[in-house]
Amino acid sequence: MSDEYTPKSAMSIHAHPDDQEFSIGGTLAKWAKAGCQITSVTITSGDSGSNDPTKEGSYKTELAALREGEQRAANAVLGVKESVFLRYPDGELEPTIALRKELTRIIRQYKPDVVLIGNPEAWFYGNEYVNHPDHRAAAQAACEAVFPSAGTRLIFTGLLEAGYEPHNVKKLYVHGTEKPDTWVDISESMDIKVKALQQHASQIPVDEVEKWMKDWAKEDAKDKDFEYAESYRVMKLSEEESEQ
């Protein structure tokens, strides 16, 4: 179904700088323009994102700072209000209890109505792309933080002692699923999505990504009444007091 819902607050949780822009940038830009308060959580700083043989291991610190700067710039383009970096090692992410607890704390702190994540079950896309293990780990930990941890009082009781009361997320948007049930029309925010992705100049051919993004979004919108879309499986975790 087409989705015209706009939450009051939303949180994006992803493994690396640029994951968000590739996948849900159009949705975030659309919601931000409508007044949604968005928090972006990046679990690693993408410090393994180079295969340049001239770079030594010490370059990881420099690259992490560069990529965090690119993510902040992309968030500014999208209209994201808050950027959170957890700085886990890139390429070594696991869906640990410690990571779930940290994400639970952040969800309780910012209290988003909606959380957007990748697909924790996705291993392969077509026959050319094996999903990065960090993507799956981030999605699994985030999903488990949304439910049951964020809303369950006696999970991570130390968070209660620190003042983080339980919070129930209303909806979980999962992208990268082969069986989506919800399509967000991003026709008016497509150009913003492209511009945001272009901020990640250390990782992508800036002049080529517009075609990639528009081709993908057009395919997502196939058989719909709009030109470009981002698709999701949406889990409705609690009743809305009033749907917009």
ROLOKOL-804106 format. One record per residue (C-alpha): residue number from 1; y negated, x, z. Coordinates in steps of 0.1 Angstrom, whole numbers, plus 5000, padded with zeros to 4 digits. Each point is the difference from the previous one (the first is absolute). Layout:
<sites>
<site NUM; <Y; X; Z>>,
...
</sites>
This chain:
<sites>
<site 1; <5000; 5000; 5000>>,
<site 2; <4964; 5010; 4996>>,
<site 3; <4983; 5010; 5032>>,
<site 4; <4964; 4992; 5007>>,
<site 5; <5003; 5006; 5037>>,
<site 6; <4975; 5025; 5016>>,
<site 7; <5007; 5012; 5035>>,
<site 8; <4972; 5007; 5025>>,
<site 9; <5016; 5034; 5007>>,
<site 10; <5027; 5021; 4983>>,
<site 11; <5017; 5034; 5005>>,
<site 12; <5015; 5022; 4973>>,
<site 13; <5027; 5024; 5012>>,
<site 14; <5013; 5027; 4976>>,
<site 15; <5015; 5035; 5000>>,
<site 16; <4976; 5020; 4979>>,
<site 17; <4964; 5000; 4987>>,
<site 18; <5000; 4981; 4967>>,
<site 19; <5031; 4978; 5008>>,
<site 20; <4976; 4972; 5009>>,
<site 21; <4979; 5003; 4968>>,
<site 22; <5030; 5001; 4977>>,
<site 23; <5015; 4969; 5015>>,
<site 24; <4976; 4976; 5017>>,
<site 25; <4965; 5012; 4992>>,
<site 26; <4991; 4969; 4981>>,
<site 27; <5010; 4977; 5028>>,
<site 28; <4981; 5020; 5026>>,
<site 29; <4968; 5001; 4978>>,
<site 30; <5002; 4963; 4994>>,
<site 31; <5004; 4992; 5037>>,
<site 32; <4973; 5024; 5011>>,
<site 33; <4975; 4984; 4976>>,
<site 34; <5009; 4967; 5016>>,
<site 35; <4992; 5013; 5035>>,
<site 36; <5034; 5012; 5012>>,
<site 37; <4999; 5028; 5025>>,
<site 38; <5025; 5026; 4988>>,
<site 39; <5016; 5030; 5019>>,
<site 40; <5018; 5026; 4979>>,
<site 41; <5027; 5020; 5018>>,
<site 42; <5013; 5032; 4983>>,
<site 43; <5030; 5014; 5018>>,
<site 44; <5001; 5035; 4983>>,
<site 45; <4971; 5019; 4985>>,
<site 46; <5019; 5008; 4969>>,
<site 47; <5000; 5037; 5008>>,
<site 48; <5031; 5007; 4978>>,
<site 49; <4983; 4985; 4969>>,
<site 50; <4999; 5032; 4979>>,
<site 51; <5025; 5020; 4980>>,
<site 52; <4975; 5027; 4991>>,
<site 53; <5019; 5033; 5002>>,
<site 54; <4968; 5019; 5008>>,
<site 55; <4995; 4981; 5033>>,
<site 56; <5015; 5012; 5032>>,
<site 57; <5012; 4980; 5030>>,
<site 58; <4966; 5003; 5017>>,
<site 59; <4986; 4979; 4972>>,
<site 60; <5016; 4970; 5016>>,
<site 61; <4971; 4998; 5025>>,
<site 62; <4974; 5002; 4973>>,
<site 63; <5018; 4974; 4979>>,
<site 64; <5004; 4976; 5029>>,
<site 65; <4962; 5001; 5006>>,
<site 66; <4994; 4995; 4962>>,
<site 67; <5023; 4970; 4998>>,
<site 68; <4986; 4984; 5031>>,
<site 69; <4966; 5003; 4984>>,
<site 70; <5012; 4984; 4968>>,
<site 71; <5015; 4972; 5020>>,
<site 72; <4968; 4993; 5019>>,
<site 73; <4981; 5000; 4966>>,
<site 74; <5026; 4975; 4986>>,
<site 75; <4997; 4978; 5031>>,
<site 76; <4962; 4999; 4996>>,
<site 77; <5004; 4989; 4964>>,
<site 78; <5024; 4972; 5010>>,
<site 79; <4979; 4989; 5029>>,
<site 80; <5024; 5010; 5027>>,
<site 81; <4981; 5002; 5034>>,
<site 82; <5023; 5023; 5020>>,
<site 83; <5021; 5030; 4990>>,
<site 84; <5028; 5012; 5023>>,
<site 85; <5020; 5032; 4994>>,
<site 86; <5031; 5008; 5021>>,
<site 87; <5007; 5034; 4984>>,
<site 88; <5037; 5000; 5000>>,
<site 89; <5016; 5028; 4978>>,
<site 90; <5001; 4989; 4964>>,
<site 91; <5036; 4999; 4986>>,
<site 92; <5016; 4999; 5034>>,
<site 93; <4992; 4964; 5011>>,
<site 94; <5027; 4981; 5019>>,
<site 95; <4998; 4964; 5014>>,
<site 96; <5002; 5013; 5036>>,
<site 97; <4994; 4980; 5032>>,
<site 98; <4970; 5023; 5006>>,
<site 99; <4984; 4990; 4967>>,
<site 100; <5008; 4963; 5005>>,
<site 101; <4983; 5002; 5034>>,
<site 102; <4969; 5017; 4985>>,
<site 103; <4998; 4973; 4973>>,
<site 104; <5005; 4973; 5027>>,
<site 105; <4971; 5014; 5019>>,
<site 106; <4977; 5000; 4969>>,
<site 107; <5010; 4964; 4991>>,
<site 108; <4993; 4988; 5036>>,
<site 109; <4967; 5019; 5000>>,
<site 110; <4986; 4986; 4967>>,
<site 111; <5018; 4966; 5001>>,
<site 112; <5004; 4994; 4962>>,
<site 113; <5009; 4965; 4988>>,
<site 114; <5019; 5016; 4971>>,
<site 115; <5018; 5034; 4996>>,
<site 116; <5008; 5014; 4965>>,
<site 117; <5029; 5024; 4996>>,
<site 118; <5024; 5014; 4974>>,
<site 119; <5036; 4989; 4996>>,
<site 120; <5023; 5017; 5026>>,
<site 121; <5030; 4992; 4978>>,
<site 122; <4988; 5015; 4968>>,
<site 123; <5019; 5030; 4987>>,
<site 124; <4996; 4998; 4962>>,
<site 125; <4974; 4986; 4976>>,
<site 126; <5014; 4997; 4965>>,
<site 127; <5020; 5031; 4990>>,
<site 128; <4971; 5025; 5002>>,
<site 129; <4987; 4999; 5036>>,
<site 130; <5018; 5006; 5033>>,
<site 131; <4979; 4987; 5028>>,
<site 132; <4986; 5026; 5023>>,
<site 133; <5018; 5000; 5033>>,
<site 134; <4967; 5001; 5019>>,
<site 135; <4992; 4966; 4983>>,
<site 136; <5031; 4985; 5014>>,
<site 137; <4996; 5015; 5035>>,
<site 138; <4964; 4988; 5002>>,
<site 139; <5009; 4965; 4989>>,
<site 140; <5029; 4998; 5024>>,
<site 141; <4980; 5012; 5030>>,
<site 142; <4971; 4977; 4991>>,
<site 143; <5022; 4970; 4995>>,
<site 144; <5017; 5005; 5034>>,
<site 145; <4966; 5006; 5017>>,
<site 146; <4988; 4967; 4985>>,
<site 147; <5031; 4983; 5013>>,
<site 148; <5012; 5001; 5026>>,
<site 149; <4980; 5027; 5017>>,
<site 150; <4963; 4989; 4997>>,
<site 151; <5006; 4966; 5014>>,
<site 152; <5026; 5006; 5026>>,
<site 153; <4986; 5007; 5034>>,
<site 154; <5029; 5020; 5015>>,
<site 155; <5005; 5023; 4970>>,
<site 156; <4980; 5033; 5007>>,
<site 157; <4987; 4989; 5034>>,
<site 158; <4980; 5032; 5002>>,
<site 159; <4977; 4984; 4974>>,
<site 160; <4993; 4971; 5024>>,
<site 161; <4991; 5025; 5027>>,
<site 162; <4975; 5016; 4975>>,
<site 163; <4984; 4966; 4993>>,
<site 164; <5017; 4991; 4967>>,
<site 165; <5010; 4964; 5003>>,
<site 166; <5025; 4984; 4976>>,
<site 167; <4988; 4988; 4967>>,
<site 168; <5018; 4977; 4975>>,
<site 169; <4994; 5008; 4963>>,
<site 170; <4998; 4968; 4980>>,
<site 171; <5012; 5013; 4966>>,
<site 172; <5018; 5031; 4987>>,
<site 173; <4994; 5009; 4964>>,
<site 174; <5027; 5022; 4985>>,
<site 175; <4993; 5016; 4966>>,
<site 176; <5025; 5018; 4977>>,
<site 177; <5026; 4973; 5003>>,
<site 178; <5021; 4989; 4970>>,
<site 179; <4998; 4964; 5011>>,
<site 180; <4964; 4992; 5008>>,
<site 181; <4990; 4965; 5010>>,
<site 182; <4962; 5004; 5001>>,
<site 183; <4975; 5013; 4974>>,
<site 184; <4964; 5009; 5008>>,
<site 185; <4976; 4997; 4971>>,
<site 186; <4981; 5033; 4998>>,
<site 187; <4983; 4995; 4967>>,
<site 188; <4965; 5003; 5016>>,
<site 189; <5009; 5030; 5022>>,
<site 190; <5021; 5019; 4974>>,
<site 191; <4971; 5024; 4992>>,
<site 192; <4995; 5007; 5037>>,
<site 193; <5037; 5008; 5004>>,
<site 194; <4998; 5025; 4972>>,
<site 195; <4968; 5016; 5014>>,
<site 196; <5016; 5003; 5034>>,
<site 197; <5032; 5016; 4986>>,
<site 198; <4978; 5025; 4980>>,
<site 199; <4987; 5014; 5033>>,
<site 200; <5034; 5017; 5004>>,
<site 201; <4991; 5026; 4974>>,
<site 202; <5023; 5027; 5016>>,
<site 203; <5031; 4979; 4992>>,
<site 204; <4994; 4980; 4967>>,
<site 205; <4986; 5004; 4965>>,
<site 206; <4968; 4981; 5007>>,
<site 207; <4994; 4990; 4963>>,
<site 208; <5035; 4985; 4996>>,
<site 209; <5005; 4978; 5030>>,
<site 210; <4979; 4971; 4988>>,
<site 211; <5026; 4993; 4973>>,
<site 212; <5029; 5004; 5024>>,
<site 213; <4985; 4976; 5025>>,
<site 214; <4990; 4974; 4975>>,
<site 215; <5034; 5001; 4983>>,
<site 216; <5018; 4996; 5033>>,
<site 217; <4977; 4972; 5012>>,
<site 218; <5003; 4982; 4967>>,
<site 219; <5037; 5001; 5002>>,
<site 220; <4998; 4986; 5036>>,
<site 221; <4979; 4972; 4987>>,
<site 222; <5024; 4991; 4972>>,
<site 223; <5004; 4962; 4997>>,
<site 224; <4971; 4994; 5024>>,
<site 225; <4966; 4985; 4993>>,
<site 226; <4981; 5032; 5006>>,
<site 227; <4999; 5035; 4983>>,
<site 228; <5008; 5024; 5029>>,
<site 229; <5020; 4995; 5032>>,
<site 230; <5016; 5018; 5029>>,
<site 231; <5033; 4984; 5012>>,
<site 232; <5016; 4997; 5034>>,
<site 233; <5027; 4986; 5021>>,
<site 234; <4980; 4982; 5028>>,
<site 235; <5016; 4995; 5034>>,
<site 236; <4982; 4972; 5020>>,
<site 237; <5005; 5010; 5036>>,
<site 238; <4978; 4975; 5018>>,
<site 239; <4981; 4969; 4991>>,
<site 240; <4965; 5002; 4988>>,
<site 241; <4975; 4979; 5021>>,
<site 242; <4983; 4992; 4967>>,
<site 243; <5010; 5013; 4966>>,
<site 244; <4971; 5010; 4978>>,
</sites>
